[in-house]
Amino acid sequence: MRDYMAFCASLVVFLLFLGNGVNCEDPYRFITWKITYGDIYPLGVKQQGILINGQFPGPQIDAVTNENLIISVYNYLREPFLISWNGIQQRRNSWQDGVYGTSCPIPPGKNFTYALQVKDQIGSYFYFPSLGFHKAAGAFGGIRIWSRPRIPVPFPPPAGDFTVLAGDWYKRNHYQLREILGGGHNLPFPDGLLINGRGWNGYTFTVDPGKTYRFRISNVGLTTSINFRIQGHKMKLVEVEGSHTLQNTYSDLDIHLGQSYSVLVTADQPVKDYYIVVSSRFTKPVLATTAILHYSNSWQGVSGPIPSGPTTQIDWSLNQARSIRWNLTASGPRPNPQGSYHYGMIKTSRTITLANSGPIINRKQRYAVNGVSFIPADTPLKVADYFNIPGVFSLGSMPSSPSWGNAYLQTAVMSANFREFIEIVFQNWEDTVQSWHIDGHSFFVVGMDGGQWTPASRARYNLRDTVARCTTQVYPKSWTAIYMALDNVGMWNIRSENWARQYLGQQFYLRVYSSAHSWRDELPIPKNALLCGRARGRRTRPL
């Protein structure tokens, strides 16, 4: 009888994973997270942080291409909680994206199990809490997706692999920051920068002389672009958000909000300790912090001034961004050579222009896209769409070109069709660098330049070997253009990675629709989906 009951329990678990869209032909990993408050001291001052399994930053996630991740999240906070997966495409499965437009929050004292598959992906990413400005309190961590053993990687295996989570930080807690934003004000200047949750010289990376190491660097901050450099060492860029790159060598790298880069660093300098420096970009004053690169046989600590880096130079950053190219001969995760997808030869079906702005609406500071400042609905948009609940959102409420009238509040959703190939132009007329992220997709950054984009700007596009990624910067008074295949049905968040701007409305949702209503195109609602708002009391579906 005991064996029979164990068999039945295993069968139920199997069916649950199948119903949640997990591919049981591929390996899976089980992860359990407990989300709690805890004391942290990132800038030397006691703060209330949000911890995962008692850790700040949270635990590293490791997976191999196509593996399934079953992540059970237990919310021990006093407020609802959601977690999202920056750069994980959630193929056919926007239900698992972990933003409020697709998922009901996990209530206090409750749990939810995410069922993700890292389908056809490799590379460096991170997860973060997407609700309630929790990102200002922690609960973020790194994601490494490794290539399958038989897929060649275009560089020798490094001696070690380090995750670097860097970004700006505030001494105020997330409640206080949320109150500032809710009162109609932008955030003050950050109090400092962190590397893996620590301040000055607070974190050490140990290396052996003569060996080469991989550093995966993500900007997990709230408001600030950063520059990353290692004293006396060069960095060979090898991967950007899942794309193997031409292996250019850099002395330092600009990393904008939400972006992730992988570099190789060889410990080929005289034996001692060296500064690893992160400094803010395009800010006055310039913030900086350091970690330590420690040679394993070194007895000599860091010394001297920290190496200087760029500060407010835009042209320098723009030229570096243009130098980052796709490695056309590298194998991809499917496998296929990266250059086999000739994006520059595909005719786009339409052009969408997205212009950011910072309007005052109802005497409060807001941020907007094409004159529309996003406000969350009372029901997640994907859930309302599934149940055909009227009045939650309207398709077409997000215009596809800038509006020059007065800005207004709206739950903005743009409609698009499955398998369209589109051009998006991000137009930035403000004096600050913008950073844009698109969930569920990667896109080709075909061009960026100063001034106003016009159709003539296409003559300067890179239609051969630009990098494919999920987050791109737009420099002040400038534009950035991307090509994107809408190959993933679902409800997808397009947002500013400046978390204050996102919180105050610089975001919207793109509904990629297939009339086939087939599991081939999109997985059904998970059996364990949380239902809230106007969907409360409804049923998901039988197993």
N, C-alpha and C positions, 0 to 999 in steps of 0.2 A: 504493500500500500504506500509506504514511504517513497519507494522508487517511482511509483505511478504519479504521486503528487508532485515530485520533483520534475518529472517529465512534463506534466501539465503546466507548471510554473514556467519552465523553459520555453514551452510553446507559446504562452501568453507574451513573454518578453520578446520572442522572435516576431510575433505578429504585430506587437506594438512598434518595433523598429521598422518593420516592413510598411506599416501604415503611416509612419512618419516620413517615408521617402528614403530610408536608408537602404543602400545597396548591399545586400547581405552576401554578394559574391566577393566583395572586397573586405579586407580586415577592418576591425573596429576597435576603438579604445574607449574604455569607460573612465570618466573623470567625475569626481564629486567635489563641489565647492560649497563652502559655508561663508556667507557674506555677513560680516560683523563690523561694528565700530571698534576702534582701538586707538590708543595714543601713538602718535608718530612725532618725530622731531626733525623734519627734513631740513629746515633752516635754523636749527638750534632752538626753536621755540615749540613748546608742546602744543599739538593740534589734535583735534578729533579726525582721524582718517577713516576710510572705508577699506577694510582688509578682506582678502580672500584666503581662507585657511590660515588666518593669522599673519599673512604676508603683505608687505608693501614694498615695491610693486607686487602684483599677483604672480602666481605660478606660471612658469613657461609652458606653452603648449607645443608639443612636437608631434608631427604627423608625416606620413609619406603620401605622395600623390594618390588620390582616389580613396584613401582611408576614410572610415566613418568615425565621427567623434560623438559619443553619447555623453553629454555634459549635464549633470544634475546640479541645479543651482538652488540652494536653500537660503532664503532671505530672512536673516535675523535682525534686519534694520527696523526702525520705527516708521518707515515710509516705503512706498512701492519702489521697485527696482527693475531695471532692464539692462542687459548687456549685449553689445553689438560687436561685430567681427570685421574690423577695417580691412577691406581688400579681399575677404573671402566671398566668392561670387554666389554661393548658395544656388547652384544651377537648378532651375525649375522649382525653386523652393524659397521664395521670398518670405514665407511663413517664419523661417528661422533667422531672419535678418536682425532681429533684436532692437528695432527702433519702434517708436510709438505708432508710426503710420502702418505698421504691419502686425504688431504684437501687443496684446494686453500686458501691462506690467505684472510682475510677481508681487502679490500683496505681502505685507509684513507677516512673518510667521509661516509663510507658505513656500512651496517649491515648484520648480518647473524644470523639465528635462528637455534640453535642446538636442536635436538629432541632425548633425551637420555632415556633409560629405565634401571633402576638399577635392572636388572633381576637376581633373585636368589642370591642376595648379601646382606650382612650386614657388618657393621664394620666401620673402620676409614681410611680416605683417604684424598687427597688434590688435588686441581686443580692448574695449573700454566701456564704461557705464554710460548709457545714452540718455538717461532720464534725470530730471531734477538738478542739473548741474553737478551731479555726483563726480564727474570727471575731475573736478577741482579738489576732490578728497581722496583720490586713489582709484583702486579697483581696476587698474589697467595692467596689461602684461604683454609679453612678446609671443608671437606665433611663428614657428619655423616649419615650413613644408619642404621636405626633402624629396629629391628625385628618387624614383624607383631604382633598385640596384642595377638593372640592365641598361638604364638610360645614361649615356655618357654626359658628363658635366665638363664644360670647357676650361677646367683648371684642375690641377692635382688636389687631392684631398688635403685640406689644411690640418695643421697639428691641433687646432682647437677652434671652437666656434663660440663667439661672445655676442650676447644681446646687449645693446645700449639703448635705453629708453631715456630720452632727454627732452627737456622742455622747460617753459617758465612755470613759476609757482607763486602762490599767494599765501601770506600768513593768515589771512582771514579764512574762516571755514566756508563751506559751500552754502550754508544758510545765509550768511552775511552777503556773500557775493550775489546770491539769488535775489536778496532783498534790494541790493543796489540796482540790479537790472530791472526788477519789477517796478521800482520807483521811477523808471524812465531815464536812467543814466547809464552811460557806458562804464566799463570797469576802470579802476585806476591803473597806474603803471604796475607791472608785476614786482614782487619783492625780491625775486632771485631766480636762479636756474638750478635745475637738478639733473644729476646723472644717476640713473637707477635708484631714485628716491633719496639720494644723498647730496649734500652741499659740498663745499670746498674740500678737495682731497679726501672725500668720504668713501670712495670706492676704488678698489685696486684690481687690475687685470694682470695676472702673472703669466709671463711668457718665457720660453727657453731660447737662449741665444741661437741664431741661425735658422729658426723655424718660422713658418708662415702661418698666420692666423686670420680667420674670417671675423669681421666685425659687422653685425647687422644693426644699423642705426635707425631709429624711428623718432620723429618729432611728435611726442605725445602731449605737447603743451596746449595752452588755451588760446593764446593771442599772438605769439611771437615766432617769426622765422629765426632759425639758428644757423651758426657756422660751426663745423666740426673739424678738428685738426689734432695731430699728434706731434709733439715736439720732436724734431729731428728725423721724422719718418715720412715716407711717401705712402700714398694709398692707391691701390689699383682697384678701380670700380669694376665689379663683375655682375651685379644684379640690381635691378630697380623694380620693386613690387611685382615680382614674378617674371620679369624679362631679363635674360642674359644680355649683357651690354658689351660693346667694344671695350676692351680692357685698357682704357685710358688711365694715365697716372695723374693724381692730383695731390697738391700739398694741403688743401682744405676743401671742404664741400659745403655749399649752402643746402640746407634741408628745411623745407617749408612745412607749415602745419599739416599734420596727417601723412607726411611722406615717409618712405622707408627706402634705405639704400644698403647694399652689401659691398664691403671693400675687403681686399686682402692686404695685410700689413706684415712685412718681414722684419723680424727682430735682428737687424743687421748693423746696429750701431754699437759704439763702445758700451761695455757693461755698466749700467747704472739705472736709475729710475728716471722716467720722463713724464712730463705733463701731458694729459689728454685734456683738451680745452673745448668747451662749448661756450660760444658767445652769441649775444642777440644781434640780429641784423635789422637795419633800417630803423633803429631806435636811438633816441637821445634821452638819457645817457645810455651807454652800452653796458649791458649786463654780461657777466662772465662767471663761469665756475670750472672746476677742474676735477679730474680723477687721476689715477696713477697707473702708468704702464711700468710694471715692475719686472725687470729681468730676474729670473729665478736665482741666479748666483750673485746678485748685486747686494753690496753693503753700503752703497752711496745713494742717499735720498735725492729727491728733486731739488733743484737749485736754480737761482736766477729768476729773471722775470718770465712770465708766461709768454709764449710766442704770440705775436700780434696777428690779427686777421682782418679781413674786410669789415667795414662798419656800415656805411650808408650808400656805397657805390652800387648803383643799379646796373649800369652797363656791364660791369665785371660779372655780376650774377647772371645776367641775360646771356652773355657769351658762354659762360660755363654750361648753362642749361641747354643751349644749342649744341654743345659738344657731346652730349650724352646720346649715343646711338645704339640701335639694335645690333646684336651679333647675329648676322644673317646665316651663319654656318652652325650655330649651336642647336642642339636637339631640344625640342620642347617636351612637355610631359605626356603627349598623346601616344607615341612619339612622332614628331614631325619637325623638320628643320624650321626654325623660326621664320626664315625668309620665304617660305613656301606660300605664305598668305600675302598676296600682292594687294594690300589695301589701297595703294595709290592708283590702281587700275579699275577700281569699282566706282561706278557713278553714284553719287549721293542722291537720295530721294527728296531731301529738303534741307534747308538751313534754319537753324534755331539760333537766335541771338539772345544772350542773357546778360543784362546790364545790372550791376549791383548799385545800391544807393543807400544813404542813411537818412531817411526822412524823419520829421517830427510828426507824429500822428496822435491826436487827442492830447497834445502838449507833452508827449513822452517820446524819448528816443526809440526809434525802431530801425530795422534794417530790412531791405526789400530786394526783390528780383523783378525786373520789368515793372516796377511800381506796385508790386503786390508783396505785402508783408505777411508771412505765413502765421496762422494761428492753429493750434491743434484742435481737432474735433473731439466730441465726447466719446467717440468710438473709433478704434483703429481703422484706417481707410481700407486696408485689405480685408478685414473682417466684415466691414459694412458692404464691401463689394461682393463678397462671397454670399452673404445672406440677402443681397438686394435690398438693403435698408435705405429708404429714401431720406433725403435731407441732410445727409452727413457731408457729402461733397458733390461737386458738379464737375464733370469732365469739361475741359476747355476753360476752366477757371484760372489757368495759368497761361497768359499770352505768350506767344512764341517770338515776340519781338518787343523792344522797349516801349513803354507807354510814357508819354511826356506830360500826362495830366497829374493830378494830385494822387499820391500814394494812398493805399487803402489796405485794410485787414481782410484776409480771405484764407480759407482752407484750400490752398491752391494745388490742383492736379492737372497735369498735361497728359493728353492721350497720345499714344503711338501704337503702331502695328508691329507685330512680331516679324522679324527678318528684314525690317527696314535698315538701310545703311544711311546714316545721317551725318550732317556737319553741324557742330555746335561752336558758336563764337562767344567767348566770354569777353565782354567789354567792360573795362574798369576805368571810370572817369574820376575815381577818388585818388587821394594822395597816399594811400596805404596799399601794401601788397595784399592781394587776395589769394586764398587757397581753396580750390573747389574739389569736392569728392563726389563720385557717382557710385552708388551701391550696385552690386549685381553685375558689373561689367568692367572690362578694361577698355581703354581707348587709345588711339594714336594721336600724340601731340604733334600735329603737322606744322604748326607755325606759331610764333609769338613775336611781337614787335611793339613799338611805341605808337601812340596816336590812335586814330579812328580806323577800324577795319572797314575795308571796302572790297567788292568782288575782285578788284585788281590785286589785292593782297595775296590771292591764291597763287600768283606767279612766283611767290617766294616760299611756298610750301615745300617741305621735305616729303616727297611721295615715295621714297625708297626705303629708308632705314631709320625712321624715327622710332623712339621707344614706345612700347605699349605699357600703360600704367593705369592706376585708378584715381590718382590725385595730382592736380597740376596747379601751378602758380600763375597769377596774372599780375604783372608789375604795374606800378602806379601810372595812370594816364596811358594805358596800354591795352593790348588785346592778346588773347591766346585762342587758337583754333584747334579743334580736335575732330577726328573722324571716329565714328562708333557704330559697330554692328549691334542692332537690337536683337540679340540672339538668346535672350533670357526672359521668358514670360514672367510677369509679376508686377508688384507695386514697389518702386525703387526710389529711395531718397536721393535727391541731388541737393547738396548743402555746402555752405561755407564751413571750412574746418576751423575758422576763428569761432570759438565756442560761444563767445558773447554775441556775435552777429547771428550765429545759428539760432541761439536761444531767443533772440529778439526778431526773428522772422526771415533771415536770409537762407531760405530753403524752400523746397517744394517736392512733390512726388511725381514721378513719371510712371504712368500705367502702361505697361507693354502688354498688348492684348492679342490673343489668338482666338479666332472664331471656332477653332476645332474642338475646344473644350476637351482635350485629350490628355491623359496622363503622360503621353509622349512629350507634350509641350510643357505641362505644369502639373506638379503633384497636388493632390487634394489637401484640404485642411487637415492638419494633424489631429489624430484622435484625442490627444491630451491638450489641445490648444485651450488657453485660458480665454474666457469670454467675459467681456465687460461692457459698460455703457449700454447702448441700445440692443446689444447682442446678448446681454445677460439673460439667462433662463433658456436660451436656445440650446440645441444639441449639435455637436460637431458631425459625427457620422459613426456608423457601426464599424467594428474591426473589419 
